[in-house]
Amino acid sequence: MRGSDVRSGSLFSYVNLEVRVRRDHPLRVIREIANAALVSLNEDLEALYPRRLGRPSIPPERLLRAMLLQAFYGIRSERQLMERVEFDLLFRWFVGLGVDDPAWDHSSFTTNRDRLLGGEIAAKFLQAVLAQPKVKRLLSSDHFSVDGTLIEAWASIKSFRRKDGRDNDSSGPGRNAERDFHKEKRSNGTHRSTTDPEARLYRKGDGQAAKLCYMGHVLMENRHGLAVDGGISLATGTAERETALQLVASRPGRRRITLGADKAYDVRQFIGDLRRHNVTPHIAIDGHVRITGKPRVTAIDRRTTRHPGYGVSQRCHKRIEEVFGWIKGSAGLARIKLRGRARVDAAFTLGLAAYNLIRLPKLLAPPA
């Protein structure tokens, strides 16, 4: 018998979201770990919301779970996220909304999100996830890798104007008039973006275009390739090495560790600083030939490269590109839609936590 295509409404709904989500769905493991981490952050979340009269805000736990979904599924805007929460039962279950609960307005969601991003909750959430007992046993405490990547700022190159205001703009209709940069020398010392003043004009290498951007950094443990720390800095030529030292110095304990990195970190001052921090530098050798025809003198010597662990660290270091690839590709942070270093740092750090969570279902699954 052919089924009818006629839709009839019902007076009552008896949908149980817990039943609708299959038992082996990866989000079940992720939600369990995320909820345990949020419980440990209860005091920090309470401090963001002083007790006073007024309407209750969006619960910060639900807000953060919604932000994780935005990273998991690469949802490009808050408006699209709220539309997805409205009709997707899986999203409602993960966030903690009932079937009959209305989704939030996207403007209210954005306002509450900005409060959450400004409270250093992202960094604390990342550490709370890593502190879970079932996650902590996956981490290496001896072998790490570090690297940096460019995060393009949400600002046009046309907004990069002189600080003294003496720009020779061509008059044109509209707010997006033509901008003539011909024969104009631009630098971060004399210019800054009027849209995002903390963004810096930077290019990764010779022959590449200069862009307004920030620099993202990740410290990864080498056993399973999970991000254990990271953040955003201003884009400068020394930011990668300076932030790497900060990440190493902030680690708990003072036992000797190894640190893998690419040849951009092969600088004598940086290598010396690592050794003073009780870190064995497993840095790739920068042996490029100079213009004079002589090879560059490396700061890595045989006392490091002669050990088999040096080659292992170099192989494991390549996995850090998977972290950057997922954050910039799947999570959509290649060009971040936030302005200001603090907010960009919070979104990037939350992206690191989301990357770890998306990896955990397979890492925690029992062997077949």
N, C-alpha and C positions, 0 to 999 in steps of 0.2 A: 504494500500500500504506500502510495506516495505521500510524503509529509507535506503539510500545509505551510505556505510561506507567509501566512497572516500572523502578525504580531499582536498579542493581547497583553495588556497591562495587568499587573497584580497589585493587590492592596497592601500586602505585607511581603517583606523580603527575609529569607532565612539563609542567607549566604554566609558560610563560615570560611573566612579567608585562610585560616590555618589548614583547613582540609583542601582548599583549592591549590595550595603550593605543594608540589610533590616533595616527598621525604628526602630525596637525594639531590635537591636543587642546591647549587653552590652557594646561593645567597643565605641559606640556613646557617652554614658554618660561619660565613662572614658576619651575619647579624648577631650570632651568639658572641663572637669575639668583640665586635663593636659595642654591644650592650654592656659587656663586662668592663670594657675600657671606660665607657661613659659613667658607669657607677662609681669608678674610682675618681672621676673628675667632678663629682657632685659639689664639693665645696668650691671649686673654681667656677663652676657654672652659677652657683648661688651668689657669688660675689659680683657677677655681672648684672644681676637683677635685684636691685635694692627693694626692700619691702616698703611699699607705699600704695596709696590709693590709685586706682586706675584699672583699665582693662588688662586682663592677663595677656601676655605676649605669646607668640608661637613657642611651644616648649623647645628649649635648645637641643634636647636629645633628638627630637623629630627633625628639627632644622638641620642638624649635622648629618643625620642619616639621609635626608633628601639631597644634601650636597654630595654625599658619597655616591648616590645613584647618578647624579649629574656627571660625575667623573667616570663611573663604570660604563655608562652607555653613551658617553660623548655628546650629551645634550648641550646645545650651543647657547641657550639663553634661559633665564628664569621663567619667562613667559611660556616657553615650550615645556619646561620642566613641570610647571603647574598644570598644563594641559595633559601631560602624561600621567601625573598623579590623579587627575580627575577621572580618567577612564580605565587605567591599568590596575587590575587587582593585585598584581605582584608588587607594584610600587606602593600601593596602599598598605599592604601587609608589611613590607620592609620598613616603611616610615613609621607605621604605628597608627594609621587612620582606619576607622571602621568603614564599612560599605556606605553608610548613610552620612558620614561626616563630609562636609564640603571642603574642597581644596582651598588653599589660601590664595588671596590675591597676589599677583606677582610683585606688585610694588611693596606690599607688607612683607613679603618674603625677603625682598632685597634689603629693606630697612633693618630687619632683624638679623640678616646675614652679616651686614656690615658691623653690627655690634659684636657678633661672635668672632669675626675676623680680627677685630681690634683688641681682643682680650687674650692673645697668645694661646688660645685654646687649641689651635691646629698643632703647634709643636708639642703641647702636653698630651694631645690625643695620640700623636705618633708614638711618643714614648710609652703611653699607657697600653697601646696595642702590643708593643714589643715586650712589655713587662708581664704579659699574660704567661702563665707557666707553660702552656703547650706551645707557645710561640718562642719563648725564651730559650728553650732547649734546642731550637733550630739554628740559633745564632752562633757564629764563631766569635770568640773573645780574643783571638790572637792575630787574625789575618784580615786586612781591610784594603779597600781601593777607594780612590777619590778622583773626581773629575768635575768639569764645569761645562756649561752649555749656555748659549744665548737664548733669552726669552724676549721676543719682540714686544715692545711697549705699545699700548693702545694710543698712539699719537702719530700724526702725519709728519713727514719730513718738512712740510711747509710750516709747521709750528715751531721749527727750530730757528729762533730769531735772536738778534743781538740783545745782550743784556741792557745796553744803554739806550735801546729803542731807536737807533739810527739806521733803520733798514730802508733800503731803496726799493720799495714795493711799486710794482706797476699798478696803476688804477684800473679796475675792471668791475664789471657788474657781479653782484652776489658776494657771499662770504668766502667762496672758494675760488678767488681770482688767481690768475697766473702768477707764478713766483719765479723770478729770474735769479738764478744762483751763479750766472756766468762771471768768472773772474773774482768771485767772492770767496775769501778764505774763511772757512768755518771751523771752529774748535770748541770744545767743551769749556775752555777758559773764557771765551768771549760770547758764546751763544748758549741758549738753553731753550727747551721746549716750553711754549706757553700753555700747552695742554697737560703735560706731565713733567713738571720741572725736575724731578729726580731721575728721569730717563737720561741716558748718555748716548751720544753718537759714537758708534763703535763698529769695527769690522773685524771679522774673525781671522782673516788672512789676506795676503796680497791677491789682488785681482777680484776680490769680493766687494759687494756694495756695502757701504756704511749705512747702518740703520740705528734708529732710536731703540734702545733695548736695555734690559737688565741682564745680569749673569746669575744663572742658577747653579748650585753646587750640591753634590750628593756624596755622602760617605757610605759605602756599601761594605757589608761583611761578605767574605769570599766563600763561605760554605754553601749557602743557598742563593746568594745574590739578592738579599733583602736590604733595603735602604734603612740605615740606623740613624742617620742624621742628615741635615741639609738645610738649605735656605737660599735667600736671594741677597746679592750685593750689587753695588754700582758697577757698571761695566768699565773696567780699567785693565791695563796691560798686566798688572800685578795682582788682580783680584783673586784669581784662581789659587795662587800660592798663599796669599794672606789668609783667605778663608779656610784653606786646607789646614793651616797651622791652628786656626781657631777651633776647627772641628776636632782635631787630634787633641788639643789641650783640654777640651771640655769633656773628654771621655772619662767614665768612672774608672778609678784605679790607676796605678802607675806601672803595671807590668809591661814588659817589652812586647811590642807588636810589630808587624810588618805592614807597610803601606805601599800598594801598587799604584802607579800613575803613568801617564804617557810622557813623551819626551818634552812637552812644554814645561814640565816641572824639573827638568834636568838643569838646575841652577845651583851654583856652589853655595850661595847663602842659604837657600831653602834646604838643601841637603844637610848643611851644618845645623840648622835649626831643628830639623827632624831628629838628628842624633842626640841633641841636647834634651829633647822630649822623650828619650828612650824609645825611639822609633827606628826600625831598620828600613831604609829607603829602597824599595824594589821599583825603582824608576826606570823607564825605558831610556836607552842611551840616545842622546841627540848628537849624531855624528855627521850632520850635513856639512858640505864643503862650502867654505866662505868664498867671497869674491876673489880673494887673493890666491885661491887654489889650495889652501890648507884646511884640513878638517877641523871642525870645532872641538875644543878640548872638553871632554865630558867630566862631570863631577862624580860619576859612578865608577868605582874601581873594582879590582878583582876580589877584594875581601867580601864583596856583596854578590857579584855575578857568579862566583865559583860554586855557590850552593845550589842544589837542585830546586830549593824553594823559590829562587828568583824566577826561574822559568815558569813555575806553577802560578806565581802571582801575576805574571804577565798574561798568561792565558785566562786566568780568572778575571783580570781587570776588564777584558773586553765585554763582559756581561753587564757592565755599568751602562753601556750604550742601550741595552734593553730597557733600563729604567727611563732614560731620556726619551727613547722612542715611544714608549707607552704614554708617558706624561704629555709629550708634545703632539702625538698622533691621536691615540684613543681618547685621552682626557681633554684634548683640545686646548692645551696651554702653549702651543707654539707661538701664538700671539695672544697674550692674555688680555681679557676684556675688563681689567681693573686698572686703576691709576694710583700711584703712590707706592713707595717701596714697602711700607708695612703691610698693605693689603695684598700686594703681589707676593710677598714672602709668605703670608698666611695661606693663600691659595696654592702656592707651590708646595708648601709643606703638607697641606692636606692631600695634595696629589700624591705625594710620597706615601702617605698612610694608605690611600686608596690602592696604590700599586701593590703594597705589601698584602693588603686584604684580598686582592684579586688573585694573588699567588697562593694563599694559605689553604684553600680547599684541596688542592692537589698535594701540597706538601704534608698536610695532616691526614690525608687518606691512608687507611691501612694498606700494606702491600698486598698485591693480588696473589 
